[in-house]
Amino acid sequence: MAEGISVKNRTLSNFLESNLSELKSKGLYNKIDSLQSSNGPIITINNKNLINLSSNNYLGLATNNKLIKAANDATIKYGAGAGAVRTINGTLEVHDILEKTIAKFKGTESAIAFQSGFNCNMGAIQAVMDKNDAILSDELNHASIIDGCKLSGSKVIRYKHSDMDDLREKARSATESGQYNKVMIITDGVFSMDGDIAKLPEIVEIAEEFNLITYVDDAHGSGVTGKGAGTCKHFGVSDKVDFQIGTLSKAIGVVGGYVAGTSDLIDWLKVRGRPFLFSTSLTPGAAAACTESINILIEDDSLVNKVWENGNYLKAGLKALGFNIGHSETPITPCIIGDETKTQLFSKRLLEEGVYAKSIVFPTVPKGTGRVRNMPTSAHTKEMLDEALAIYEKVGKELEII
Ligand SMILES: *Cc1c(COP(=O)(O)O)cnc(C)c1O
């Protein structure tokens, strides 16, 4: 017994040591910087103030006073924690109000809130799909979609990124094979590495042709596209998408995830969505702050307009300097450097000069397409963006990128 344990320990420590040193030697080990400030347009790291182009706080709502007040008020009234999972007695009024507000915002019959967008995909996919089913999944889908599909036990059929001919072909062969009970198409609404938008009009057309279930995870679209209501709204296909997934953690500015859909779908997820049944609900403060945030978006589109304006301004500036900014259709602005080592050096030099923009390299993006990804928000001023552009110009020339 004792021997068994020591062998196991040795094996684990060998595993950790060899893998960690391999990552470090290849420059792929991600050292996490902690912030000494809120995650706003200017952040403080190691006592240095930096222009922040790396958060998902698209609308600056994470530090909005109305949200902070809503979180405080709910915390005082209901406590710091919800006390139980939703299905025992961890459903507080604030959760019901949040779900009604989400449904109103998305224009669906109903909605269900999960503790995160990641959790949402863990729960929602496997609640309806099983080993007798197949899922057609875009090859660039988010990690939580990939894991959610795996958990379902369904056959996962990957199609080429946004390639509608490939999708149609694979939809045809999956349905004609007669092997599967149900077939689902699953896609990100906005792809976070390039900022491109899924071709939802064609996706719903293919789904109608072959009678498929449609699932759109709009984590980066919620609060940004479709005047804030997301990518399904942007294309006017909301009533043709069965699962509209969103996150409350990015533009909405707090934490959480949701599914918006028909009452039957949401009723089913409330009895079969495992993280909903087996993990404690959102804190009352988070639920109330999310409701406040969505109410702000329902009443006023100025923040959404501002993030697009800032995104367009930054893109135009980087392009004019001669950077390759890819083919983004959203405020997400990649600056593609190519070589991995050079990308990391570029990001490091930006940091030294006062801009926080993380490098993203293989395996997150294909080899040779290393990039620094910029996420402008509504909270950035024109002066901040001009300063960031001046730093980009300096570092870009220094490293002979432009
Ligand atoms: C960020 C993201 C998630 C995870 O959302 P969280 O609320 O942060 O857990 C899920 N899906 C996609 C497509 C995402 O981009």
The ligand as a Tripos MOL2 file, in Angstrom:
@<TRIPOS>MOLECULE
LIG
   15    15     1     0     0
SMALL
NO_CHARGES

@<TRIPOS>ATOM
      1 C1        -15.5670   32.8740  -23.0590 C.3       1 LIG1
      2 C2        -16.3940   31.8450  -23.6600 C.ar      1 LIG1
      3 C3        -17.0890   30.9350  -22.8520 C.ar      1 LIG1
      4 C4        -16.9150   30.9040  -21.3700 C.3       1 LIG1
      5 O1        -17.6820   31.8930  -20.7490 O.3       1 LIG1
      6 P1        -17.4840   32.1520  -19.1750 P.3       1 LIG1
      7 O2        -18.7330   32.8200  -18.7660 O.co2     1 LIG1
      8 O3        -16.2680   33.0090  -19.0390 O.co2     1 LIG1
      9 O4        -17.3170   30.8180  -18.5410 O.co2     1 LIG1
     10 C5        -17.9170   30.0220  -23.4730 C.ar      1 LIG1
     11 N1        -18.0590   29.9900  -24.8110 N.ar      1 LIG1
     12 C6        -17.3850   30.8420  -25.6230 C.ar      1 LIG1
     13 C7        -17.6120   30.7730  -27.0950 C.3       1 LIG1
     14 C8        -16.5280   31.7940  -25.0760 C.ar      1 LIG1
     15 O5        -15.8790   32.6470  -25.8620 O.3       1 LIG1
@<TRIPOS>BOND
     1     1     2 1
     2     2     3 ar
     3     2    14 ar
     4     3     4 1
     5     3    10 ar
     6     4     5 1
     7     5     6 1
     8     6     7 2
     9     6     8 1
    10     6     9 1
    11    10    11 ar
    12    11    12 ar
    13    12    13 1
    14    12    14 ar
    15    14    15 1
@<TRIPOS>SUBSTRUCTURE
     1 LIG1         1 GROUP 0 **** ****
